[in-house]
Amino acid sequence: MNGPGMALFQVAGKIFAVLTEAEALRPEQVTLKSDAESALHLREQYPVVSPRFYARLRRWNTVVLSAPRHPRPLAYALPAPAVNVLRAGP
């Protein structure tokens, strides 16, 4: 499923990631679903991770892709909670 300037990624009908294209006032960014505890932990551990709230759920983290100095472990840390949420089911 895609919208203007946005690509949604789904598994089994559940959205787990949103890629947003850059615009004049918004840089390119990726937003990933997580469980609430992991979402908070990632925000505390990595300054480039910020909260994004969809549908009043606080389980989404966003990373601006053009931000300098993404730590390498972040590439592994962000997707894992998204996969775990999908595995847990509804």
N, CA, C and O atoms as a GROMACS GRO file, in nm:
protein
  360
    1MET      N    1   0.085  -0.117   0.000
    1MET     CA    2   0.000   0.000   0.000
    1MET      C    3   0.090   0.123   0.000
    1MET      O    4   0.184   0.131   0.079
    2ASN      N    5   0.062   0.216  -0.087
    2ASN     CA    6   0.141   0.337  -0.097
    2ASN      C    7   0.050   0.458  -0.108
    2ASN      O    8  -0.064   0.448  -0.153
    3GLY      N    9   0.102   0.571  -0.065
    3GLY     CA   10   0.031   0.697  -0.078
    3GLY      C   11   0.127   0.800  -0.133
    3GLY      O   12   0.243   0.768  -0.159
    4PRO      N   13   0.082   0.922  -0.152
    4PRO     CA   14   0.170   1.026  -0.206
    4PRO      C   15   0.290   1.048  -0.113
    4PRO      O   16   0.274   1.087   0.003
    5GLY      N   17   0.410   1.022  -0.164
    5GLY     CA   18   0.531   1.045  -0.088
    5GLY      C   19   0.555   0.947   0.025
    5GLY      O   20   0.637   0.972   0.113
    6MET      N   21   0.482   0.835   0.023
    6MET     CA   22   0.490   0.742   0.135
    6MET      C   23   0.478   0.598   0.084
    6MET      O   24   0.398   0.570  -0.004
    7ALA      N   25   0.558   0.509   0.141
    7ALA     CA   26   0.547   0.367   0.111
    7ALA      C   27   0.523   0.294   0.242
    7ALA      O   28   0.598   0.311   0.338
    8LEU      N   29   0.418   0.212   0.246
    8LEU     CA   30   0.386   0.134   0.364
    8LEU      C   31   0.430  -0.009   0.340
    8LEU      O   32   0.410  -0.063   0.231
    9PHE      N   33   0.489  -0.071   0.440
    9PHE     CA   34   0.536  -0.209   0.430
    9PHE      C   35   0.454  -0.293   0.525
    9PHE      O   36   0.439  -0.260   0.643
   10GLN      N   37   0.400  -0.404   0.473
   10GLN     CA   38   0.310  -0.488   0.551
   10GLN      C   39   0.352  -0.634   0.544
   10GLN      O   40   0.412  -0.679   0.446
   11VAL      N   41   0.319  -0.706   0.648
   11VAL     CA   42   0.330  -0.851   0.651
   11VAL      C   43   0.200  -0.902   0.709
   11VAL      O   44   0.156  -0.858   0.815
   12ALA      N   45   0.138  -0.994   0.639
   12ALA     CA   46   0.010  -1.051   0.683
   12ALA      C   47  -0.093  -0.943   0.711
   12ALA      O   48  -0.171  -0.953   0.806
   13GLY      N   49  -0.093  -0.839   0.629
   13GLY     CA   50  -0.191  -0.732   0.642
   13GLY      C   51  -0.163  -0.632   0.754
   13GLY      O   52  -0.246  -0.544   0.779
   14LYS      N   53  -0.048  -0.642   0.820
   14LYS     CA   54  -0.015  -0.551   0.930
   14LYS      C   55   0.100  -0.461   0.887
   14LYS      O   56   0.203  -0.509   0.840
   15ILE      N   57   0.082  -0.333   0.904
   15ILE     CA   58   0.187  -0.237   0.872
   15ILE      C   59   0.293  -0.243   0.981
   15ILE      O   60   0.262  -0.239   1.101
   16PHE      N   61   0.420  -0.254   0.939
   16PHE     CA   62   0.528  -0.253   1.036
   16PHE      C   63   0.631  -0.145   1.006
   16PHE      O   64   0.717  -0.115   1.089
   17ALA      N   65   0.624  -0.084   0.886
   17ALA     CA   66   0.720   0.021   0.851
   17ALA      C   67   0.656   0.119   0.753
   17ALA      O   68   0.573   0.082   0.670
   18VAL      N   69   0.698   0.244   0.766
   18VAL     CA   70   0.654   0.350   0.675
   18VAL      C   71   0.778   0.425   0.630
   18VAL      O   72   0.854   0.474   0.713
   19LEU      N   73   0.798   0.434   0.500
   19LEU     CA   74   0.908   0.512   0.443
   19LEU      C   75   0.848   0.637   0.383
   19LEU      O   76   0.761   0.630   0.297
   20THR      N   77   0.894   0.752   0.429
   20THR     CA   78   0.839   0.880   0.385
   20THR      C   79   0.945   0.954   0.304
   20THR      O   80   1.057   0.972   0.351
   21GLU      N   81   0.908   0.998   0.184
   21GLU     CA   82   1.001   1.071   0.098
   21GLU      C   83   1.025   1.211   0.151
   21GLU      O   84   0.943   1.267   0.223
   22ALA      N   85   1.139   1.265   0.114
   22ALA     CA   86   1.173   1.402   0.153
   22ALA      C   87   1.084   1.501   0.079
   22ALA      O   88   1.049   1.481  -0.038
   23GLU      N   89   1.049   1.608   0.147
   23GLU     CA   90   0.977   1.721   0.089
   23GLU      C   91   1.047   1.848   0.135
   23GLU      O   92   1.148   1.841   0.205
   24ALA      N   93   0.994   1.962   0.098
   24ALA     CA   94   1.059   2.089   0.131
   24ALA      C   95   1.086   2.104   0.281
   24ALA      O   96   1.194   2.148   0.320
   25LEU      N   97   0.991   2.070   0.365
   25LEU     CA   98   1.005   2.090   0.509
   25LEU      C   99   1.023   1.959   0.587
   25LEU      O  100   1.027   1.961   0.710
   26ARG      N  101   1.034   1.848   0.516
   26ARG     CA  102   1.043   1.719   0.585
   26ARG      C  103   1.150   1.632   0.518
   26ARG      O  104   1.143   1.608   0.397
   27PRO      N  105   1.249   1.586   0.594
   27PRO     CA  106   1.351   1.499   0.536
   27PRO      C  107   1.297   1.357   0.517
   27PRO      O  108   1.194   1.320   0.573
   28GLU      N  109   1.368   1.278   0.437
   28GLU     CA  110   1.332   1.138   0.420
   28GLU      C  111   1.349   1.067   0.553
   28GLU      O  112   1.448   1.087   0.623
   29GLN      N  113   1.252   0.983   0.587
   29GLN     CA  114   1.257   0.915   0.716
   29GLN      C  115   1.190   0.779   0.708
   29GLN      O  116   1.108   0.753   0.620
   30VAL      N  117   1.228   0.692   0.802
   30VAL     CA  118   1.166   0.562   0.814
   30VAL      C  119   1.107   0.551   0.954
   30VAL      O  120   1.170   0.591   1.052
   31THR      N  121   0.986   0.498   0.961
   31THR     CA  122   0.917   0.479   1.088
   31THR      C  123   0.886   0.331   1.102
   31THR      O  124   0.831   0.269   1.011
   32LEU      N  125   0.923   0.273   1.217
   32LEU     CA  126   0.904   0.130   1.241
   32LEU      C  127   0.823   0.106   1.367
   32LEU      O  128   0.840   0.175   1.467
   33LYS      N  129   0.735   0.008   1.359
   33LYS     CA  130   0.653  -0.031   1.473
   33LYS      C  131   0.738  -0.111   1.572
   33LYS      O  132   0.834  -0.176   1.534
   34SER      N  133   0.699  -0.103   1.698
   34SER     CA  134   0.773  -0.171   1.803
   34SER      C  135   0.679  -0.201   1.918
   34SER      O  136   0.566  -0.151   1.921
   35ASP      N  137   0.724  -0.282   2.012
   35ASP     CA  138   0.650  -0.292   2.136
   35ASP      C  139   0.687  -0.169   2.219
   35ASP      O  140   0.792  -0.109   2.197
   36ALA      N  141   0.602  -0.130   2.313
   36ALA     CA  142   0.619  -0.004   2.386
   36ALA      C  143   0.752   0.002   2.461
   36ALA      O  144   0.818   0.105   2.461
   37GLU      N  145   0.791  -0.107   2.524
   37GLU     CA  146   0.916  -0.108   2.601
   37GLU      C  147   1.039  -0.092   2.512
   37GLU      O  148   1.129  -0.015   2.545
   38SER      N  149   1.043  -0.163   2.401
   38SER     CA  150   1.156  -0.152   2.309
   38SER      C  151   1.161  -0.014   2.245
   38SER      O  152   1.269   0.041   2.224
   39ALA      N  153   1.045   0.042   2.214
   39ALA     CA  154   1.040   0.175   2.154
   39ALA      C  155   1.106   0.278   2.246
   39ALA      O  156   1.188   0.359   2.201
   40LEU      N  157   1.072   0.274   2.371
   40LEU     CA  158   1.129   0.367   2.469
   40LEU      C  159   1.279   0.343   2.485
   40LEU      O  160   1.357   0.438   2.490
   41HIS      N  161   1.319   0.217   2.494
   41HIS     CA  162   1.461   0.183   2.509
   41HIS      C  163   1.543   0.236   2.391
   41HIS      O  164   1.651   0.293   2.411
   42LEU      N  165   1.494   0.218   2.269
   42LEU     CA  166   1.567   0.265   2.151
   42LEU      C  167   1.580   0.417   2.150
   42LEU      O  168   1.684   0.470   2.112
   43ARG      N  169   1.476   0.488   2.193
   43ARG     CA  170   1.482   0.635   2.201
   43ARG      C  171   1.585   0.680   2.302
   43ARG      O  172   1.656   0.779   2.281
   44GLU      N  173   1.595   0.608   2.413
   44GLU     CA  174   1.692   0.644   2.517
   44GLU      C  175   1.834   0.612   2.473
   44GLU      O  176   1.927   0.686   2.507
   45GLN      N  177   1.852   0.505   2.400
   45GLN     CA  178   1.985   0.460   2.362
   45GLN      C  179   2.042   0.534   2.241
   45GLN      O  180   2.163   0.556   2.233
   46TYR      N  181   1.957   0.573   2.147
   46TYR     CA  182   2.004   0.636   2.023
   46TYR      C  183   1.938   0.773   2.004
   46TYR      O  184   1.817   0.781   1.986
   47PRO      N  185   2.017   0.881   2.009
   47PRO     CA  186   1.960   1.015   1.994
   47PRO      C  187   1.891   1.040   1.859
   47PRO      O  188   1.807   1.130   1.848
   48VAL      N  189   1.926   0.961   1.755
   48VAL     CA  190   1.865   0.983   1.622
   48VAL      C  191   1.726   0.920   1.612
   48VAL      O  192   1.658   0.938   1.511
   49VAL      N  193   1.684   0.845   1.715
   49VAL     CA  194   1.552   0.782   1.716
   49VAL      C  195   1.455   0.872   1.791
   49VAL      O  196   1.482   0.914   1.903
   50SER      N  197   1.343   0.902   1.727
   50SER     CA  198   1.243   0.988   1.791
   50SER      C  199   1.106   0.919   1.787
   50SER      O  200   1.082   0.832   1.703
   51PRO      N  201   1.018   0.957   1.879
   51PRO     CA  202   0.885   0.896   1.879
   51PRO      C  203   0.800   0.948   1.764
   51PRO      O  204   0.816   1.062   1.721
   52ARG      N  205   0.711   0.864   1.716
   52ARG     CA  206   0.610   0.904   1.617
   52ARG      C  207   0.482   0.836   1.663
   52ARG      O  208   0.480   0.715   1.687
   53PHE      N  209   0.378   0.912   1.674
   53PHE     CA  210   0.254   0.858   1.728
   53PHE      C  211   0.149   0.846   1.618
   53PHE      O  212   0.109   0.946   1.559
   54TYR      N  213   0.107   0.725   1.591
   54TYR     CA  214   0.001   0.697   1.494
   54TYR      C  215  -0.116   0.637   1.570
   54TYR      O  216  -0.099   0.548   1.652
   55ALA      N  217  -0.233   0.684   1.541
   55ALA     CA  218  -0.354   0.628   1.600
   55ALA      C  219  -0.343   0.616   1.752
   55ALA      O  220  -0.391   0.520   1.811
   56ARG      N  221  -0.280   0.713   1.813
   56ARG     CA  222  -0.263   0.720   1.959
   56ARG      C  223  -0.184   0.603   2.017
   56ARG      O  224  -0.190   0.578   2.138
   57LEU      N  225  -0.111   0.533   1.934
   57LEU     CA  226  -0.025   0.425   1.982
   57LEU      C  227   0.117   0.478   1.991
   57LEU      O  228   0.165   0.542   1.897
   58ARG      N  229   0.183   0.452   2.099
   58ARG     CA  230   0.318   0.505   2.122
   58ARG      C  231   0.426   0.402   2.091
   58ARG      O  232   0.532   0.400   2.154
   59ARG      N  233   0.398   0.317   1.995
   59ARG     CA  234   0.489   0.208   1.964
   59ARG      C  235   0.565   0.229   1.834
   59ARG      O  236   0.615   0.133   1.776
   60TRP      N  237   0.575   0.350   1.788
   60TRP     CA  238   0.640   0.379   1.660
   60TRP      C  239   0.763   0.466   1.684
   60TRP      O  240   0.757   0.563   1.760
   61ASN      N  241   0.874   0.432   1.618
   61ASN     CA  242   0.997   0.511   1.623
   61ASN      C  243   1.032   0.556   1.482
   61ASN      O  244   1.011   0.483   1.385
   62THR      N  245   1.086   0.678   1.473
   62THR     CA  246   1.125   0.735   1.345
   62THR      C  247   1.272   0.771   1.346
   62THR      O  248   1.325   0.820   1.446
   63VAL      N  249   1.338   0.746   1.234
   63VAL     CA  250   1.476   0.787   1.214
   63VAL      C  251   1.482   0.868   1.085
   63VAL      O  252   1.437   0.822   0.980
   64VAL      N  253   1.538   0.988   1.093
   64VAL     CA  254   1.560   1.070   0.974
   64VAL      C  255   1.680   1.011   0.903
   64VAL      O  256   1.789   1.003   0.960
   65LEU      N  257   1.661   0.970   0.778
   65LEU     CA  258   1.765   0.897   0.707
   65LEU      C  259   1.885   0.984   0.670
   65LEU      O  260   1.994   0.932   0.649
   66SER      N  261   1.866   1.114   0.661
   66SER     CA  262   1.978   1.203   0.628
   66SER      C  263   2.054   1.251   0.752
   66SER      O  264   2.150   1.327   0.739
   67ALA      N  265   2.011   1.208   0.871
   67ALA     CA  266   2.081   1.249   0.993
   67ALA      C  267   2.223   1.196   0.991
   67ALA      O  268   2.246   1.081   0.954
   68PRO      N  269   2.318   1.279   1.031
   68PRO     CA  270   2.457   1.232   1.030
   68PRO      C  271   2.483   1.130   1.142
   68PRO      O  272   2.419   1.133   1.247
   69ARG      N  273   2.577   1.043   1.116
   69ARG     CA  274   2.628   0.951   1.216
   69ARG      C  275   2.526   0.855   1.276
   69ARG      O  276   2.511   0.847   1.398
   70HIS      N  277   2.459   0.784   1.191
   70HIS     CA  278   2.375   0.676   1.243
   70HIS      C  279   2.468   0.568   1.297
   70HIS      O  280   2.555   0.520   1.225
   71PRO      N  281   2.451   0.530   1.421
   71PRO     CA  282   2.537   0.424   1.471
   71PRO      C  283   2.504   0.292   1.403
   71PRO      O  284   2.386   0.261   1.382
   72ARG      N  285   2.604   0.215   1.369
   72ARG     CA  286   2.585   0.087   1.298
   72ARG      C  287   2.490  -0.007   1.372
   72ARG      O  288   2.407  -0.070   1.307
   73PRO      N  289   2.498  -0.020   1.506
   73PRO     CA  290   2.405  -0.112   1.574
   73PRO      C  291   2.258  -0.074   1.556
   73PRO      O  292   2.169  -0.158   1.571
   74LEU      N  293   2.232   0.052   1.524
   74LEU     CA  294   2.094   0.096   1.505
   74LEU      C  295   2.029   0.023   1.387
   74LEU      O  296   1.910  -0.005   1.390
   75ALA      N  297   2.107  -0.008   1.285
   75ALA     CA  298   2.053  -0.081   1.169
   75ALA      C  299   1.999  -0.217   1.209
   75ALA      O  300   1.908  -0.269   1.144
   76TYR      N  301   2.054  -0.275   1.313
   76TYR     CA  302   2.007  -0.405   1.361
   76TYR      C  303   1.902  -0.390   1.470
   76TYR      O  304   1.813  -0.475   1.483
   77ALA      N  305   1.912  -0.285   1.549
   77ALA     CA  306   1.823  -0.267   1.665
   77ALA      C  307   1.682  -0.226   1.625
   77ALA      O  308   1.586  -0.269   1.688
   78LEU      N  309   1.666  -0.144   1.522
   78LEU     CA  310   1.533  -0.095   1.486
   78LEU      C  311   1.440  -0.201   1.429
   78LEU      O  312   1.326  -0.209   1.474
   79PRO      N  313   1.483  -0.283   1.334
   79PRO     CA  314   1.388  -0.380   1.276
   79PRO      C  315   1.346  -0.492   1.371
   79PRO      O  316   1.236  -0.544   1.358
   80ALA      N  317   1.430  -0.530   1.465
   80ALA     CA  318   1.399  -0.645   1.551
   80ALA      C  319   1.267  -0.630   1.626
   80ALA      O  320   1.187  -0.723   1.623
   81PRO      N  321   1.241  -0.518   1.693
   81PRO     CA  322   1.111  -0.507   1.762
   81PRO      C  323   0.993  -0.511   1.666
   81PRO      O  324   0.886  -0.561   1.701
   82ALA      N  325   1.010  -0.458   1.544
   82ALA     CA  326   0.901  -0.463   1.446
   82ALA      C  327   0.868  -0.607   1.411
   82ALA      O  328   0.751  -0.643   1.401
   83VAL      N  329   0.969  -0.688   1.392
   83VAL     CA  330   0.947  -0.830   1.361
   83VAL      C  331   0.882  -0.901   1.477
   83VAL      O  332   0.793  -0.983   1.457
   84ASN      N  333   0.926  -0.870   1.599
   84ASN     CA  334   0.867  -0.934   1.718
   84ASN      C  335   0.720  -0.900   1.734
   84ASN      O  336   0.641  -0.985   1.774
   85VAL      N  337   0.682  -0.776   1.704
   85VAL     CA  338   0.540  -0.736   1.712
   85VAL      C  339   0.458  -0.816   1.612
   85VAL      O  340   0.347  -0.858   1.642
   86LEU      N  341   0.512  -0.836   1.492
   86LEU     CA  342   0.442  -0.913   1.389
   86LEU      C  343   0.427  -1.058   1.431
   86LEU      O  344   0.322  -1.120   1.409
   87ARG      N  345   0.532  -1.113   1.490
   87ARG     CA  346   0.526  -1.252   1.532
   87ARG      C  347   0.426  -1.274   1.646
   87ARG      O  348   0.365  -1.381   1.656
   88ALA      N  349   0.410  -1.172   1.732
   88ALA     CA  350   0.321  -1.185   1.847
   88ALA      C  351   0.175  -1.196   1.807
   88ALA      O  352   0.094  -1.249   1.882
   89GLY      N  353   0.142  -1.146   1.689
   89GLY     CA  354   0.003  -1.154   1.643
   89GLY      C  355  -0.082  -1.042   1.698
   89GLY      O  356  -0.030  -0.948   1.757
   90PRO      N  357  -0.213  -1.053   1.680
   90PRO     CA  358  -0.303  -0.943   1.718
   90PRO      C  359  -0.306  -0.911   1.863
   90PRO      O  360  -0.379  -0.821   1.905
   0.00000   0.00000   0.00000
